[in-house]
């Protein structure tokens, strides 16, 4: 089979947009992506995507037009967007389709997510005891990681500081004001060691991507970065993930490690070859741990990298160049696709003041409960 290219992308600004429904955001993103690609809605052969709070993806049909195409709903927590992209790439590589859309849109209520224990195979008392509170889980996980590998609290603050600097340069970001290191470190503690400015927030937004076979791209004169590789993996028995009821004595690697190793092996690309990376940053600690889990450093090296500015826009490996979840917030189904949108924007040279020069290979990683990870590599 031939390859797959990303030929168009559209986004509805993340954050809060009063008076606009999540569905309307999704339609806006689709229309923008179609214009960017230079194709019509009637040409689209399928839609993969999802929305946690705003209905099924085929709710766009009454607005965009009934064409009889399959619309496939994907629900995989925070990894919904990455899972949708993996599915769409597989559909085109199978030879069944040549042109499709990957879509994610959401509009979450203010406040923390309120996951139900039963949905993850856990007893009701698990939630009553407060163990479903993700701020607490993430704090406990990074606290142990800091103890094991010598990561200090300043490193967590540096992640957030970088996120707000980058978000200020991204028109689609929610948080557009830089926040200094001292202010972050003196902000209220939420769950030790994570402070107020170190977390992302549930938000609103939408992203649509147009994917096409390389054969279709050549026939129609389209253009866009190649989807060099994708992978998705779920947790192993001994991995310690969101909503794990306990930490196993015999630890195993996370699904992120599995997905990263798989995509690097399939593409013959090394982590050292990647020019920019968008990593899941539900909070600062997640970005720190995911730097190592995706193969971009060894455990414990993050503190020096952050202090040296290696992950900033002018660094050796810019990470979360649009501010990530911390600056953009997290509309669940759209968040992973925002990462790919940002990589597409960078590869097309459209990122403005946050543009990283010489980008050829761009990496994205999304992670969702109860332990699933999807990654992708785009190539210019």
C-alpha positions in Angstrom: 0.0 0.0 0.0 1.0 3.6 -0.5 1.4 6.1 2.3 -0.9 8.6 3.9 -0.5 12.4 3.9 -2.1 15.1 6.0 -3.4 17.6 3.4 -5.5 20.0 5.5 -6.1 21.0 9.0 -8.6 23.3 10.8 -9.1 24.3 14.4 -11.6 26.2 16.6 -9.9 28.2 19.3 -9.5 26.3 22.6 -10.6 27.7 25.9 -14.1 29.1 26.5 -16.4 30.4 23.8 -19.8 31.3 25.2 -22.8 30.9 22.9 -21.1 28.4 20.6 -21.8 24.7 21.0 -19.3 22.0 20.8 -20.9 20.8 17.6 -20.6 24.2 16.0 -17.0 24.2 16.9 -16.5 20.9 15.2 -18.3 22.1 12.0 -16.1 25.2 12.0 -12.9 23.1 12.2 -14.1 20.8 9.4 -14.9 23.7 7.1 -11.6 25.3 7.8 -9.7 22.0 7.1 -11.6 21.5 3.8 -10.6 25.0 2.6 -7.0 24.4 3.7 -6.9 21.1 1.8 -8.7 22.5 -1.3 -11.3 19.7 -1.3 -15.1 19.7 -1.0 -17.2 17.9 1.6 -18.8 15.8 -1.1 -15.3 14.4 -1.8 -14.8 13.1 1.7 -15.2 9.3 2.0 -15.3 8.8 5.8 -15.0 10.5 9.2 -13.3 9.0 12.2 -13.6 11.0 15.4 -15.3 11.6 18.7 -16.7 13.8 21.4 -16.9 13.0 25.1 -19.6 15.5 25.9 -21.2 16.8 22.7 -22.7 13.9 20.8 -21.7 11.6 18.0 -19.6 12.7 15.0 -22.4 12.1 12.6 -24.2 15.0 14.2 -22.2 17.2 11.7 -24.1 15.6 8.7 -27.3 17.7 9.0 -25.1 20.8 8.7 -22.5 19.8 6.2 -24.7 17.5 4.1 -25.9 13.9 4.0 -23.6 12.1 1.6 -24.0 8.5 2.9 -20.4 8.2 4.1 -19.5 6.1 7.1 -19.0 8.1 10.3 -17.2 6.1 13.0 -17.3 7.2 16.6 -14.1 6.8 18.7 -14.1 6.9 22.5 -10.8 6.4 24.2 -10.6 9.0 26.9 -7.9 11.6 26.4 -6.4 9.4 23.7 -9.5 9.7 21.5 -7.9 12.0 19.0 -4.7 9.9 18.6 -6.9 6.8 18.3 -9.0 8.4 15.6 -5.9 9.3 13.6 -4.5 5.7 13.9 -7.9 4.4 12.7 -8.0 6.7 9.7 -4.5 5.9 8.6 -5.3 2.2 8.8 -8.5 2.8 6.7 -6.6 4.5 3.9 -3.6 2.1 4.1 -6.1 -0.8 3.7 -7.0 0.5 0.2 -10.7 0.9 1.1 -10.6 4.7 1.1 -8.5 7.6 -0.4 -9.8 10.7 1.4 -11.2 11.2 4.9 -11.5 13.4 7.9 -10.4 12.9 11.5 -12.4 15.1 13.9 -12.5 15.8 17.6 -14.7 18.4 19.4 -15.7 19.0 23.0 -17.2 21.6 25.3 -16.7 20.6 28.9 -18.4 22.1 31.9 -16.3 24.1 34.3 -14.6 22.1 37.0 -12.7 18.9 37.2 -13.6 15.8 35.2 -15.9 13.5 37.2 -15.1 10.0 36.0 -17.2 7.1 37.2 -15.4 4.1 38.7 -17.7 1.5 37.1 -16.7 2.7 33.7 -13.1 1.6 34.4 -14.0 -1.7 36.0 -13.6 -0.3 39.5 -16.0 -0.6 42.5 -18.2 2.4 43.4 -16.4 2.8 46.8 -13.2 3.6 44.9 -14.7 6.8 43.8 -16.3 7.5 47.2 -12.9 7.3 48.8 -11.6 10.0 46.5 -9.3 7.7 44.5 -10.8 8.8 41.1 -9.5 12.3 41.7 -6.8 12.6 39.0 -5.1 15.6 40.6 -4.3 13.4 43.5 -3.2 10.4 41.4 -0.9 12.5 39.2 0.6 14.2 42.2 1.4 10.8 43.9 2.9 9.5 40.7 5.2 12.4 40.0 6.1 12.6 43.8 7.5 9.1 43.6 9.2 9.8 40.3 10.9 12.8 41.7 12.2 10.8 44.7 13.4 8.0 42.4 15.2 10.2 39.8 16.2 13.4 41.6 13.7 15.8 39.9 13.1 19.0 41.8 10.0 21.1 42.1 11.6 23.9 40.1 11.7 21.5 37.1 7.9 21.2 37.3 7.6 25.0 37.4 9.9 25.3 34.4 7.6 23.1 32.4 4.6 25.4 33.2 6.6 28.5 32.5 7.6 27.3 29.1 4.0 26.3 28.4 2.7 29.8 29.1 5.4 31.4 27.0 4.6 29.2 24.0 0.8 29.6 24.5 1.2 33.4 24.4 2.4 32.9 20.8 -0.4 30.6 19.7 -3.6 32.1 18.4 -5.6 29.0 19.2 -4.4 28.7 22.8 -6.6 29.6 25.9 -3.9 30.9 28.2 -2.2 33.7 26.3 -0.3 35.4 29.2 3.2 34.3 30.2 3.6 33.4 33.9 7.0 33.7 35.5 8.8 31.0 37.4 8.6 32.7 40.8 4.8 33.2 40.5 4.3 29.6 39.5 6.4 28.3 42.4 4.6 30.5 44.9 1.1 29.7 43.6 -1.3 27.7 45.9 -0.5 24.0 46.3 -3.3 21.8 44.8 -1.9 18.3 45.4 1.7 18.2 46.6 4.0 18.8 44.6 1.7 20.2 41.9 0.6 23.8 42.2 -2.1 25.9 40.6 -0.3 26.8 37.4 1.0 23.3 36.8 -2.3 21.8 35.7 -4.4 21.9 32.6 -8.1 22.5 32.8 -11.1 20.9 31.0 -11.9 23.3 28.1 -13.6 23.7 24.7 -12.4 23.4 21.2 -12.3 21.4 18.0 -9.8 20.1 15.4 -10.3 18.5 12.0 -7.6 16.9 9.8 -7.9 15.9 6.2 -6.0 12.7 5.4 -5.4 11.3 1.9 -3.6 8.5 0.2 -0.4 9.4 -1.6 -2.0 8.2 -4.8 -4.9 10.6 -4.3 -2.6 13.5 -3.5 -0.7 13.0 -6.7 -3.8 12.7 -8.8 -5.4 15.8 -7.4 -2.3 18.0 -7.0 -2.6 18.3 -3.2 0.2 18.6 -0.7 1.0 18.1 2.9 3.3 16.3 5.3 3.5 12.5 5.2 2.2 10.5 8.1 5.4 8.5 8.5 4.1 6.3 11.3 1.4 5.8 14.0 1.0 3.5 16.9 -1.4 2.8 19.7 -0.9 0.6 22.8 -2.8 -0.2 25.9 -1.4 -0.9 29.4 0.3 -4.1 30.6 -0.7 -5.9 33.8 2.2 -4.4 35.8 2.1 -0.8 34.6 1.0 1.9 37.0 -1.6 4.0 35.3 -4.5 6.4 35.9 -7.0 4.8 38.3 -4.7 1.9 39.1 -6.0 0.7 42.5 -2.4 0.1 43.7 1.2 0.1 42.5 2.4 -3.4 41.5 5.4 -4.9 43.2 6.6 -6.1 39.7 6.4 -2.9 37.7 6.2 -3.0 33.9 6.6 -0.3 31.3 3.8 2.1 30.4 1.8 2.0 27.2 3.6 5.2 26.1 6.9 3.2 26.1 5.3 0.5 24.0 3.8 2.9 21.5 7.0 5.0 21.2 9.2 1.9 20.7 6.8 0.6 18.1 6.6 3.7 16.0 10.3 4.2 16.1 10.9 0.6 15.0 8.3 0.7 12.2 9.7 4.0 10.8 13.4 3.4 11.3 13.5 6.8 13.0 15.4 7.5 16.2 14.2 9.8 19.0 17.4 11.8 18.2 16.0 12.5 14.7 12.8 14.2 15.9 12.9 18.0 15.6 9.8 18.9 17.7 7.5 16.9 20.0 4.0 17.5 21.4 3.7 15.4 24.6 0.7 14.8 26.9 0.9 17.3 29.7 -2.2 16.9 31.8 0.1 18.6 34.4 3.8 19.4 34.5 4.8 16.1 36.0 3.3 14.3 33.0 5.4 16.1 30.5 8.5 15.4 32.6 7.8 11.6 32.8 6.7 11.4 29.1 10.0 12.9 28.0 11.7 9.8 29.1 8.9 7.3 28.3 8.9 8.5 24.7 12.7 8.0 24.5 13.8 11.6 24.4 16.0 11.3 27.5 16.9 9.0 30.3 15.0 9.1 33.6 16.5 11.9 35.7 17.9 13.9 32.8 14.9 16.2 32.6 16.0 18.6 35.3 19.1 19.6 33.4 17.3 19.7 30.1 14.7 22.1 31.4 17.2 24.3 33.2 19.3 24.6 30.0 16.2 25.5 28.0 16.6 22.4 25.8 12.8 22.0 25.5 12.1 25.7 24.7 11.4 27.1 21.2 15.1 27.7 20.7 16.3 24.5 22.3 17.6 21.1 21.1 14.1 19.5 21.2 11.2 22.0 21.5 8.3 20.4 23.3 4.7 21.5 23.3 5.4 24.4 21.0 1.9 25.8 21.3 1.8 25.6 25.1 0.3 22.1 25.2 -2.6 21.2 27.5 -1.4 23.5 30.2 -1.9 26.6 28.0 -4.6 25.3 25.7 -6.7 23.4 28.2 -8.1 19.9 27.3 -11.3 19.3 25.4 -10.8 15.5 25.5 -11.6 14.4 22.0 -9.8 17.4 20.3 -6.7 17.5 22.4 -4.6 14.8 20.7 -5.6 16.2 17.3 -4.4 19.7 18.4 -1.0 18.2 18.9 -1.0 17.0 15.3 -2.5 20.3 14.1 0.5 22.1 15.7 3.0 19.7 14.1 1.3 20.3 10.7 1.4 24.0 11.3 5.1 23.9 12.1 5.9 21.6 9.1 4.1 24.0 6.8 6.1 27.0 8.2 2.9 28.8 9.4 3.6 29.0 13.2 4.6 32.7 13.2 6.6 33.8 16.2 6.7 30.2 17.7 8.0 28.7 14.4 10.9 26.3 14.9 13.4 26.4 12.0 14.4 23.3 10.0 11.5 21.1 11.2 11.5 17.8 9.2 10.2 15.2 11.6 7.5 16.1 14.2 6.3 13.8 16.9 3.0 13.7 18.9 2.0 11.7 21.9 -1.3 11.5 23.7 -2.2 9.5 26.8 -5.6 8.6 28.2 -7.2 6.7 31.1 -7.1 4.0 32.1 -3.8 3.5 30.3 -3.7 3.9 26.6 -1.2 5.8 24.5 -1.2 6.9 20.8 1.8 8.4 19.0 2.4 9.7 15.5 5.3 11.0 13.4 4.8 13.5 10.6 7.5 14.1 7.9 7.9 17.1 5.8 
